[in-house]
Amino acid sequence: MNGRPFLRFSVAALAIAAAAHAQAPMRNPTSKIYVADVEGTTQITTAKGISLLSKKAIYKGEGTVFQTEATSNAAIVLSNGTGAYFDVSTRTEIRGFVQAPFRPNRTDMEEEPSISRTHLFINYGVVGISMSKMAAGSTMLVDTSLASASIQGRQAVFQTGDNITIISMFQGDATVQPGPMGPTYEVKGGREIIVRPGKPGQPNTVEVRDITDGAKEGQREWLYERVTTADSARKLVYFEMQTDSDNSITLFDGDTPGPQIVAVPVVPANPPVEPTVSAANLSGR
């Protein structure tokens, strides 16, 4: 009778040891960023320092900072299929971006290739975002100094300044927390939320309304151009996993052998004459 508990204990111990051994070689995946286009001078800050952003370059996702000047803009694509457009005079930090490995051959490039968790912080400026169809379990968190937005998809524009944050949802929904105090707000597609600082000790002031031109004629069109530019950038490249490629980047940090994540530019049947992203092609305020 005493042998049976001992046997069960031994089997359980072996199972735990085997599981630990099987999990030991696993490493946390690292995400990647593809630069779809750059107009003017844009700085990128990585662990290696500050440099100028260059078109078609690929960088590690998490921890990078993008900063455009008054006459420059840029568009990037995250390896989860999210396109982001940084307008003039914009600074954005990618504070978190982790992604699970995905199958080598995908059939639907409109779907996110694997579960990912993304956290952006917009210090100031205007950012347009266009996302793939999010995988179940994925998260997209976008913060500013005044608000935090959990984006369920798929297209949004953020306008951020010292005393205002405007989040315009063109497609999909977002849950917005306007500061540490006060309730959360559900912002549906076609609507926007405006957050301003409250009085000392009071919550921020909030207004939710339909996306309209407001006091500036053509404002809705101006916003939509930013989100469609991000969407166009997203469609310029897709990511896949390969075991052997001269232009590949390893999915894992370090020199661990194994599958590699590869950015594959999409060549259109009829290439456009003008660049996809250009400050000259976007209307001004």
N, C-alpha and C positions, 0 to 999 in steps of 0.2 A: 504493500500500500504506500510505503514511503517512496518507492521508486517512481511512481507515476508523477507526483508533483515535481520531482527532480528532473524527470524526462521533459515535462512541459517547460520547466525553467530553462533547460539546456537548449531546447528547440527555439524558444523565444529569444534567448541570448544570441544564438547563431543567426536568427533572422534579423535582429537589430544590428549585429556586426556586419552582416552582408549588405544591409541597406545603407549603413554608414560608409562602407567601402565603395558602394556604387555611387553614392552622392559626393564623395570626396573630390573626384576630378571635375565636377561641375563648377563653372564660374559664372558670375553675374554678366549678362550680356551688356554690351555698350551700343548706344544708338549712333547714327550718323546723320550728317547734314550735307546736302548737295546744293551748291550755289547756282541757281537757275539763271540769274542775270544781275548785273551791277551797272548802274548809271552814275558816273561821277566817282567820288572818293568815299568809301565806307571802311571803317575800321572794324576789325574783329579781335577780340581778346580771348586767348586760350591759355592753357597751362604753360605754353611755350612763350607767351608774351603777346605783345600787340603788333599786328601787321595789317596790311591793306587787303581787303576782300577781293578775290579774283573769281571771274566767271568759270564755272565748271569745276571749281575746287571742291574737295570733300574734307569735312572736319568731323571730329568727335562731337556728339551732340551736347551732352551734359556739361554745364559750366562755361559755355561760350557766351560772349556778349557782343552784340552788334550795335554799331553807332554810325548813323548816317549824318552827313553835313547838310547845310542849308540848300545845297544845289545837287544833292545826290539821293538815290534810293536804291533798294536792292530787293531781290526776291530769292527765297530759299525753299527747299523741300526737305522735310524731315523723313527719315526712313520708315515712318509709320504711314506715309502718304499724305501728310499735312503740308499744304503750301502756305507760306507767310510772306506778305509784302510789307516792307518797312519804308514808309514815306520819308520825305525830307525831314531833317532835324528830329530823328527818332533814336531812342536808346532802349534796347530790349535785352534782358538777361534770360538765358535758358537755365533756370535753377535746378530743374530736374527733368530727365528724359531717359527712361529705361524701357527696353523692349525685349520681349521674349523671342527666341529663335522661331523661324517660320519655315514652312515647307519650300523646297527648292523651286518647284514649278507651280506657279499660281495661274488660275484661269481668269479670275475677275480682278482686274487692276483697280476697280473702284472701291474694293473692300480693303480695309486695313489688314496687312499681312499677318499680324499677330497682336496679342494684347500688349498695350503700352501704357505708361503713366508719364504724362507730360505736365510740366509746371513752368509757365512763363511769367516774368515780371516786366511790365512795361514802365520804365521810369518816366518817360515823356514821349510825346509824338503821336503818330497815327500808324496803326498796324491792322492790315486786313488778313483774315484767316479763312482758308477753305480746307475742309477736312474730308478724308475718305469716309466711307461708312464704317463707323467705329465697331471694333470687335467687342463682344460681350466681356465686361470686366475692365475695359479701358477707361482712362480718365484724362480729361484735358482741363487743367486749372490755369486761369489767367488772372494775375493779380496786378493791381495798381496801388498807389498810396491811399486811395479812398475806397476801393471795392475789391472784392474777390468773386470771380465768376467761374462756375463749373459748367463747361460747355458740353451739351449733349450732341451737338452737331447742328448744321455743318458749315454755315458761313456767317461770319461776324466781322464787324469793324470796331476797333477800340480807339477812342480819342482821349488822350491823357495829358493833363496839365497840372500845375500846382494846386489849382482850386476847382478842378472839375474832372470828372471821368464820364464819358458817354460810351455806352455799349449798345451797338445797333445790331440786332439779330435779323439777318436777311433770310436765313433758312435754318430751321431747327430751333431748339430751345436752350435756355440757360437758367441756372439758379444762381442768383446774385446776392451776396452778403455785403451791404454797403457800410462797411466799418465794423468795429467790435460790438457796437450796440445796435439794437433795433432788429426788426424781423428780416427774413430773407424774402426775395421777390422772384417770382417765376416770369421770365421774359420770353414770350413766344415769338415765332418768326413774323417779321413785318413790324415789330415793335422795338423800342429802345428805352433804356433806362439812363437817367441823368442823375449823377451823384455829386453833391457839393458839400464842402465842410460845414458841419453844424456849429452852433455856438459852443463855447467852452463847457464841457460836461454834458453836452447834448449830442444825440445821434446825428449823423450826417443827414442832410435834406435829400429827398428822393422824389423824382418825377418819372412816371412810366407813361409812355405815349406811343402813338403810331409813328413810324418813320416818315417824316414829312420834310419839305424844304425849309420849314421854319422861317426865320428872318432872312435867310440867304437863298436867293433864287438858284436852283440847280444843285442844292446841297445833297438831296437824295441821290441824284445822278453821280455827284462827286464821290459820295461814299461807295456807291455800287461799283464804280470803276476800281476802287481799291480792292474790293473783295473779288471781282472778276479777274484782276491782275494776279492775285494769289492763286486763283483757280487755274488760270492759264499756266502759271509756273508749275503747279502740281502735276499737270498733264505733260510736262516736258521730260519727265523721267519716271522710271519705276525701279523698284529694288527687288532683287532676288538673291537667293543663296546658291553659291556654286562651290565646287571642291577644287577648281583649278582655273585661275584667271590671272592674266598679267596685270590687269587694272583693278584687282580686287582689294578689299580691305577686310581684315579679320573681324568677325563679329564679336570676338572676345578680346579683352585687354591682354597685352603681352604677346608671346609667341606661341600660344597654344595651338597646335595643328588642329585642323578640322574645317567644317564648312565656313565659307566666307560670304559676307554681305557685299553685294555689287550694285552700284548705281548704273543703270542702263538708260542713256538718253534716248528719247523717242524722236525719230526722224519723220517729220510730216511728209505726206505725199506731195504737197505743194508748199514749200517753205515760204513764209511771209517775207515781204521785202523789208519791213520795218522790224526792229527788235521787239520781242514780246513785252519787255518791261523797259519803259523809258519815261523820264520826267517830262519830255517834250510831248509825249503821247497822252498824258493825263491832264485833264482840265484843271485849272487853278481854282482857288476859292473865289 
